[in-house]
């Protein structure tokens, strides 16, 4: 298996950077006299991670792939940056109540266990998964009949239910109010899904047209149209989540850099600038909206929330004690409620009270009025399967990510590449998410998109297409 010279350079730089930063943070934590006793072994996290990355080249061999690159970025933040910021903040909390020190100490070892399990999974499976793929050139779809039908259907739904457009928020808008769309609307979820699909497919069709025209005429104009289309798509995000611009932005940038190889710097500069500015503006607005005052304590707690830090794992341990006492040591009903509570067509049959999410938030806040904190994926796995299999769901998500990552490179058309790469990035962020989010994305987005693609590839509107195919 060969990699390009630039990939080798990237691997060397990343290993060097992780080694330097990991070693620095490890020594900083070792000589921190203000550290809480609950975090006395926390220095092992950056030390073991940086040692593993530096000593084993296999762990970073496929870092030029979008999924693996995202996973490595998430792991560096979780295992190096987060301990560093928490050390600066003296492990104090900004939000919620403080978990028991015994649970925090246990969470440090669970985090170390998860990290070793993921690194071992990458080392064992990356050669088997990535080693057999053949990189294909991304081309425009051969057929677009069903795609056009979906776009037209989405437009008709918007005309009939114009309030659905209020689900989208202009990135630079200061309005963080709730969507005006009537969620009590009959089949609201179905209409919203079709509109989302139509919006994305329209963008991919425009990029496909630009690619096809560019291959024939080699005019910069088509590259600019593709860039402006992608920027317009990103500027109108769903809700106020920064990932609603970061994830599609990353995939679109990566994809267009492969489609228009001679204009990579232009694409990276234009789309990258919009993503960075958009994320900065959205973060600033959120801070003002909830009256956040920037400080090391704030950043430390935010990193713990978003990247499943020891505090959140500790709350998951407390959640497990309650669930085991209430629902037994293998709470199958809780597992099913968690997995299907956001799946279209099944959510109505789940019980939100018998769920790790609500109980976890009750421990975080000390009340049941809020459910905005994400229980870590490993926390859920620990609750379902116990200590020994605590990293199981994270390991499965990592394997799924690598498979989808490889399939994106084997994809021969723009639509297929996007959905594989987009889902790979989602699963690369598994340590930031939970089983509920990952499973609902797989069923509601990935599977639905693949069904639409299959129908498009197998239904022919024009008889000439059949003759051409034969």
C-alpha positions as CSV (number, residue, x, y, z in Angstrom):
1,X,0.0,0.0,0.0
2,X,1.5,3.3,-1.1
3,X,0.8,6.8,0.0
4,X,1.7,10.1,-1.7
5,X,4.7,12.2,-0.6
6,X,2.3,14.9,0.8
7,X,0.5,12.3,2.8
8,X,3.9,11.1,4.3
9,X,4.7,14.7,5.1
10,X,1.4,15.1,6.9
11,X,1.9,11.9,8.9
12,X,5.3,13.0,10.0
13,X,4.1,16.5,11.0
14,X,1.1,15.1,12.9
15,X,3.2,12.5,14.8
16,X,5.8,15.2,15.7
17,X,3.1,17.7,16.8
18,X,1.2,15.1,18.9
19,X,4.5,14.1,20.5
20,X,5.6,17.6,21.4
21,X,2.2,18.8,22.7
22,X,1.4,15.5,24.5
23,X,4.8,15.5,26.3
24,X,4.3,19.2,27.3
25,X,0.9,18.7,28.7
26,X,2.0,15.5,30.5
27,X,4.8,17.3,32.4
28,X,2.5,20.3,33.0
29,X,0.0,18.1,34.7
30,X,2.6,16.1,36.7
31,X,3.9,19.3,38.3
32,X,0.6,20.9,38.9
33,X,0.3,21.4,42.6
34,X,-3.3,22.5,42.5
35,X,-4.7,19.4,40.8
36,X,-7.6,17.7,42.5
37,X,-6.9,14.2,43.9
38,X,-9.7,12.9,41.7
39,X,-7.6,13.8,38.6
40,X,-4.3,12.5,39.9
41,X,-4.0,9.9,37.1
42,X,-5.3,12.2,34.4
43,X,-1.8,12.8,33.1
44,X,-1.8,9.3,31.8
45,X,-4.2,10.3,29.1
46,X,-2.0,12.7,27.1
47,X,1.1,10.6,27.9
48,X,-0.2,7.3,26.6
49,X,-1.9,8.8,23.6
50,X,1.1,10.8,22.4
51,X,3.4,7.8,23.1
52,X,1.2,5.5,21.0
53,X,1.0,8.0,18.1
54,X,4.8,8.6,18.0
55,X,5.8,5.0,18.4
56,X,3.3,3.4,15.9
57,X,3.1,4.8,12.4
58,X,0.2,2.5,11.6
59,X,-2.1,4.6,13.7
60,X,-1.7,7.6,11.4
61,X,-1.1,5.9,8.0
62,X,-4.5,6.9,6.5
63,X,-4.7,10.4,8.1
64,X,-5.1,11.9,4.6
65,X,-8.6,10.3,4.4
66,X,-11.4,12.6,5.6
67,X,-12.8,10.2,8.2
68,X,-9.5,9.2,9.8
69,X,-8.3,12.8,9.7
70,X,-11.5,13.9,11.6
71,X,-11.1,11.0,14.1
72,X,-7.4,11.9,14.8
73,X,-8.4,15.6,15.3
74,X,-11.1,14.6,17.8
75,X,-8.7,12.3,19.7
76,X,-6.1,15.1,19.9
77,X,-8.6,17.5,21.4
78,X,-10.0,14.9,23.8
79,X,-6.7,13.4,24.9
80,X,-4.3,16.4,24.7
81,X,-6.1,19.8,24.5
82,X,-8.8,19.0,27.0
83,X,-6.4,17.8,29.8
84,X,-4.3,21.0,29.1
85,X,-7.2,23.4,29.5
86,X,-8.6,21.5,32.5
87,X,-5.2,21.8,34.1
88,X,-5.2,25.6,33.5
89,X,-8.7,25.8,35.0
90,X,-7.7,23.8,38.1
91,X,-10.4,21.3,37.2
92,X,-13.2,23.6,38.3
93,X,-16.7,23.5,36.7
94,X,-18.6,26.3,34.9
95,X,-22.0,24.5,34.6
96,X,-24.0,22.0,36.6
97,X,-23.1,20.2,39.8
98,X,-19.8,18.4,40.6
99,X,-19.8,14.6,40.4
100,X,-18.4,12.4,43.1
101,X,-14.5,12.3,43.2
102,X,-14.6,8.5,43.2
103,X,-16.6,8.5,40.0
104,X,-14.2,11.1,38.4
105,X,-11.2,8.9,39.2
106,X,-13.0,5.9,37.7
107,X,-13.9,7.9,34.6
108,X,-10.2,8.7,34.0
109,X,-9.4,5.0,33.8
110,X,-12.5,4.3,31.6
111,X,-11.3,7.1,29.3
112,X,-7.9,5.5,29.1
113,X,-9.5,2.1,28.4
114,X,-11.6,3.6,25.6
115,X,-8.5,5.2,24.1
116,X,-6.5,2.0,24.1
117,X,-9.4,0.1,22.6
118,X,-9.8,2.6,19.7
119,X,-6.1,2.8,19.0
120,X,-5.9,-1.0,19.0
121,X,-8.9,-1.1,16.6
122,X,-7.3,1.3,14.2
123,X,-4.0,-0.6,14.3
124,X,-5.7,-4.0,13.7
125,X,-8.4,-3.0,11.2
126,X,-7.0,-0.1,9.2
127,X,-4.8,-2.4,7.1
128,X,-7.6,-4.8,6.4
129,X,-10.1,-2.1,5.5
130,X,-8.0,0.6,3.8
131,X,-5.5,-1.8,2.3
132,X,-7.8,-3.4,-0.2
133,X,-9.4,-0.3,-1.7
134,X,-8.8,1.3,-5.1
135,X,-9.2,5.1,-5.3
136,X,-11.6,6.1,-8.0
137,X,-12.0,9.4,-9.8
138,X,-15.2,11.2,-8.8
139,X,-17.5,11.9,-11.7
140,X,-20.9,13.3,-12.3
141,X,-23.9,11.0,-11.8
142,X,-24.9,9.1,-15.0
143,X,-28.6,9.5,-14.2
144,X,-30.3,12.3,-12.3
145,X,-34.0,11.6,-12.9
146,X,-35.1,10.8,-9.4
147,X,-32.8,13.5,-8.0
148,X,-34.7,16.1,-10.1
149,X,-38.0,14.7,-8.9
150,X,-36.9,15.0,-5.2
151,X,-35.8,18.7,-5.9
152,X,-39.1,19.5,-7.5
153,X,-41.0,17.8,-4.7
154,X,-39.1,19.8,-2.1
155,X,-39.9,23.0,-4.0
156,X,-43.6,22.1,-4.0
157,X,-43.6,21.3,-0.3
158,X,-42.0,24.7,0.4
159,X,-44.7,26.5,-1.7
160,X,-47.5,24.6,0.2
161,X,-45.8,24.9,3.7
162,X,-43.6,28.1,3.5
163,X,-43.0,28.0,7.3
164,X,-40.7,25.1,6.8
165,X,-38.1,27.5,5.5
166,X,-37.9,29.1,9.0
167,X,-36.1,25.9,10.2
168,X,-33.0,27.4,8.4
169,X,-31.1,30.1,10.1
170,X,-28.7,32.6,8.4
171,X,-25.3,32.0,9.9
172,X,-24.6,35.7,10.6
173,X,-28.1,36.3,12.0
174,X,-28.3,37.2,15.7
175,X,-31.8,35.8,16.0
176,X,-31.6,32.6,18.0
177,X,-35.4,32.2,18.5
178,X,-37.2,28.9,18.0
179,X,-38.2,27.9,14.5
180,X,-41.5,29.3,13.4
181,X,-42.3,26.1,11.6
182,X,-45.4,24.3,12.9
183,X,-44.1,21.1,14.3
184,X,-47.6,19.9,14.9
185,X,-48.1,19.9,11.1
186,X,-49.3,16.6,9.8
187,X,-46.3,14.5,8.7
188,X,-44.0,17.4,9.6
189,X,-40.9,15.2,9.9
190,X,-41.5,13.7,6.4
191,X,-41.9,17.2,4.8
192,X,-38.9,18.5,6.6
193,X,-36.8,15.5,5.5
194,X,-37.8,15.9,1.9
195,X,-36.9,19.6,1.9
196,X,-33.5,18.9,3.5
197,X,-32.8,16.2,0.9
198,X,-34.0,18.4,-2.0
199,X,-31.8,21.3,-0.8
200,X,-28.7,19.1,-0.6
201,X,-29.4,17.3,-3.9
202,X,-29.9,20.6,-5.7
203,X,-26.4,21.7,-4.5
204,X,-24.8,18.4,-5.6
205,X,-26.5,18.6,-9.0
206,X,-25.2,22.2,-9.5
207,X,-21.7,21.0,-8.6
208,X,-22.1,18.1,-11.0
209,X,-23.1,20.5,-13.8
210,X,-20.1,22.7,-13.0
211,X,-17.7,19.7,-13.0
212,X,-19.1,18.4,-16.3
213,X,-18.9,21.8,-17.9
214,X,-15.4,22.5,-16.5
215,X,-14.1,19.2,-18.0
216,X,-15.3,20.3,-21.4
217,X,-14.2,24.0,-21.4
218,X,-11.7,24.4,-18.5
219,X,-13.2,27.7,-17.5
220,X,-12.6,29.1,-14.0
221,X,-16.2,30.4,-14.1
222,X,-17.6,26.9,-13.4
223,X,-15.3,26.5,-10.3
224,X,-16.5,29.8,-9.0
225,X,-20.2,28.9,-9.5
226,X,-19.5,25.6,-7.6
227,X,-17.8,27.5,-4.7
228,X,-20.6,30.1,-4.5
229,X,-23.2,27.4,-4.5
230,X,-21.5,25.6,-1.6
231,X,-21.0,28.8,0.3
232,X,-24.7,29.7,-0.1
233,X,-25.7,26.2,1.2
234,X,-23.5,26.6,4.2
235,X,-24.7,30.1,5.1
236,X,-28.2,28.7,5.9
237,X,-27.8,26.1,8.6
238,X,-30.3,24.1,10.6
239,X,-30.6,25.6,14.0
240,X,-27.6,27.0,15.9
241,X,-25.4,24.0,16.0
242,X,-21.9,24.8,14.7
243,X,-21.6,21.3,13.3
244,X,-24.4,22.1,10.9
245,X,-21.9,24.2,9.0
246,X,-18.6,22.5,10.0
247,X,-19.4,18.9,8.9
248,X,-21.0,19.6,5.4
249,X,-18.4,22.4,4.9
250,X,-15.5,20.0,5.5
251,X,-17.0,17.3,3.2
252,X,-17.8,19.8,0.4
253,X,-14.3,21.4,0.6
254,X,-12.7,18.0,0.5
255,X,-14.9,16.9,-2.4
256,X,-14.4,20.0,-4.5
257,X,-10.7,19.9,-4.0
258,X,-10.7,16.5,-5.7
259,X,-13.1,17.6,-8.5
260,X,-11.1,20.7,-9.4
261,X,-7.6,19.7,-8.5
262,X,-5.9,22.7,-10.2
263,X,-7.9,25.1,-8.0
264,X,-7.5,23.5,-4.6
265,X,-6.0,26.6,-3.0
266,X,-8.9,28.8,-4.2
267,X,-11.5,26.3,-3.0
268,X,-9.8,25.9,0.4
269,X,-9.4,29.6,0.9
270,X,-12.9,30.6,-0.1
271,X,-14.9,27.9,1.6
272,X,-12.5,27.5,4.5
273,X,-12.8,31.2,5.3
274,X,-16.6,31.1,5.3
275,X,-16.5,28.1,7.6
276,X,-14.1,29.7,10.1
277,X,-15.9,33.0,10.1
278,X,-19.2,31.4,10.4
279,X,-18.1,29.2,13.3
280,X,-16.6,32.3,15.0
281,X,-19.8,34.3,14.6
282,X,-22.0,31.5,15.8
283,X,-19.8,30.9,18.8
284,X,-19.8,34.6,19.7
285,X,-23.6,34.9,19.4
286,X,-24.1,31.8,21.6
287,X,-21.8,33.2,24.2
288,X,-23.7,36.5,24.3
289,X,-27.1,34.7,24.2
290,X,-26.4,32.6,27.3
291,X,-24.2,35.2,29.0
292,X,-21.0,33.3,28.8
293,X,-17.8,35.1,30.0
294,X,-14.7,33.6,28.3
295,X,-12.4,32.1,30.8
296,X,-10.3,28.9,31.3
297,X,-13.0,27.5,33.4
298,X,-15.6,28.0,30.7
299,X,-13.4,26.5,28.0
300,X,-12.5,23.5,30.2
301,X,-16.2,22.8,30.9
302,X,-17.2,23.2,27.3
303,X,-14.5,20.8,26.2
304,X,-15.7,18.3,28.8
305,X,-19.3,18.7,27.5
306,X,-18.5,18.4,23.8
307,X,-15.7,15.8,23.9
308,X,-17.0,13.5,26.7
309,X,-14.5,14.5,29.4
310,X,-14.1,12.8,32.8
311,X,-16.9,14.9,34.3
312,X,-19.4,13.6,31.8
313,X,-18.2,10.0,32.1
314,X,-18.5,10.3,35.9
315,X,-22.1,11.4,35.5
316,X,-22.6,8.4,33.3
317,X,-21.3,6.1,36.1
318,X,-23.8,7.6,38.5
319,X,-26.5,7.2,35.8
320,X,-25.6,3.5,35.6
321,X,-26.1,2.9,39.3
322,X,-29.6,4.4,39.1
323,X,-30.5,2.5,36.0
324,X,-29.2,-0.8,37.3
325,X,-31.2,-0.3,40.5
326,X,-34.4,0.6,38.5
327,X,-34.2,-1.5,35.3
328,X,-31.7,-4.3,36.1
329,X,-28.1,-5.0,35.2
330,X,-28.9,-5.5,31.5
331,X,-31.5,-2.8,30.8
332,X,-32.6,-3.9,27.3
333,X,-35.6,-1.7,27.3
334,X,-33.4,1.3,28.1
335,X,-31.1,0.4,25.2
336,X,-34.0,0.1,22.7
337,X,-35.5,3.4,23.9
338,X,-32.1,5.1,23.4
339,X,-31.5,3.6,19.9
340,X,-35.0,4.2,18.5
341,X,-36.2,7.4,20.2
342,X,-35.1,9.5,17.2
343,X,-35.7,7.0,14.4
344,X,-38.5,8.0,12.0
345,X,-41.5,5.7,12.4
346,X,-40.3,4.1,15.7
347,X,-39.9,7.1,18.0
348,X,-43.6,7.1,18.9
349,X,-43.2,3.6,20.4
350,X,-40.4,4.6,22.8
351,X,-40.5,5.7,26.4
352,X,-38.5,8.8,26.9
353,X,-38.5,8.3,30.7
354,X,-36.8,5.0,30.5
355,X,-33.8,6.5,28.7
356,X,-30.2,7.2,29.6
357,X,-30.5,10.8,28.2
358,X,-33.0,12.1,30.6
359,X,-31.6,10.4,33.7
360,X,-28.0,11.5,32.7
361,X,-29.2,15.2,32.5
362,X,-30.9,14.9,35.8
363,X,-27.6,14.0,37.4
364,X,-25.8,16.8,35.5
365,X,-28.2,19.6,36.5
366,X,-29.8,18.1,39.7
367,X,-33.2,18.5,38.1
368,X,-35.3,17.2,35.1
369,X,-36.0,20.5,33.4
370,X,-33.1,20.4,30.9
371,X,-32.0,17.6,28.5
372,X,-29.4,19.5,26.4
373,X,-26.3,17.6,27.6
374,X,-25.1,14.7,25.5
375,X,-24.4,11.5,27.4
376,X,-21.1,10.1,26.1
377,X,-21.2,7.1,23.7
378,X,-18.9,5.2,26.1
379,X,-21.1,6.1,29.0
380,X,-24.1,4.5,27.3
381,X,-22.0,1.4,26.4
382,X,-20.9,1.2,30.0
383,X,-24.5,1.4,31.2
384,X,-25.7,-1.3,28.8
385,X,-22.8,-3.8,29.0
386,X,-20.7,-3.0,32.1
387,X,-17.0,-2.3,32.6
388,X,-15.4,-4.9,30.3
389,X,-17.4,-3.9,27.2
390,X,-17.6,-0.2,28.0
391,X,-15.7,0.8,24.8
392,X,-17.7,-1.5,22.6
393,X,-20.0,1.1,20.9
394,X,-17.0,3.4,20.3
395,X,-15.1,0.5,18.7
396,X,-18.0,-0.4,16.5
397,X,-18.4,3.3,15.4
398,X,-14.7,3.4,14.6
399,X,-14.9,0.3,12.4
400,X,-18.0,1.7,10.6
401,X,-16.2,5.0,10.1
402,X,-13.2,3.3,8.5
403,X,-15.4,1.3,6.2
404,X,-17.4,4.3,5.1
405,X,-14.2,6.3,4.7
406,X,-12.9,3.7,2.3
407,X,-16.2,3.5,0.4
408,X,-16.0,7.3,-0.1
409,X,-12.7,6.8,-1.9
410,X,-14.2,4.0,-4.0
411,X,-17.2,6.1,-5.0
412,X,-17.4,7.0,-8.7
413,X,-20.0,9.8,-8.6
414,X,-20.5,13.0,-6.6
415,X,-23.7,12.0,-4.8
416,X,-22.4,8.6,-3.5
417,X,-19.1,10.2,-2.4
418,X,-20.8,12.9,-0.4
419,X,-23.1,10.6,1.5
420,X,-20.3,8.1,2.4
421,X,-17.8,10.9,3.3
422,X,-20.5,12.8,5.3
423,X,-21.5,9.8,7.3
424,X,-17.8,8.8,7.9
425,X,-17.2,12.2,9.4
426,X,-20.3,11.8,11.7
427,X,-19.0,8.4,12.9
428,X,-15.5,9.9,13.3
429,X,-17.1,12.2,15.9
430,X,-18.5,9.2,17.8
431,X,-16.7,10.3,21.0
432,X,-18.6,13.6,20.9
433,X,-22.0,12.0,20.3
434,X,-24.1,9.1,21.6
435,X,-25.8,6.0,20.3
436,X,-29.1,7.9,19.8
437,X,-27.6,10.5,17.5
438,X,-25.4,8.0,15.5
439,X,-28.2,5.5,15.0
440,X,-30.8,8.0,14.0
441,X,-28.4,9.6,11.5
442,X,-27.7,6.2,10.0
443,X,-31.4,5.3,9.6
444,X,-32.9,8.7,8.9
445,X,-30.1,10.1,6.6
446,X,-27.7,7.5,5.3
447,X,-30.1,4.7,4.6
448,X,-32.7,7.0,3.2
449,X,-30.2,8.7,1.0
450,X,-28.9,5.3,-0.3
451,X,-32.5,4.2,-1.1
452,X,-33.0,7.3,-3.1
453,X,-29.7,6.7,-4.9
454,X,-30.6,3.1,-5.7
455,X,-34.0,4.1,-7.1
456,X,-32.3,6.8,-9.2
457,X,-29.7,4.3,-10.5
458,X,-32.3,1.6,-11.4
459,X,-35.2,3.6,-12.8
460,X,-34.9,4.9,-16.3
461,X,-37.1,7.6,-17.6
462,X,-35.8,7.8,-21.2
463,X,-35.8,4.7,-23.4
464,X,-32.5,5.8,-24.9
465,X,-30.8,5.2,-21.6
466,X,-31.7,1.6,-21.6
467,X,-30.3,1.2,-25.1
468,X,-27.1,3.0,-24.1
469,X,-26.8,0.8,-21.1
470,X,-27.2,-2.4,-23.0
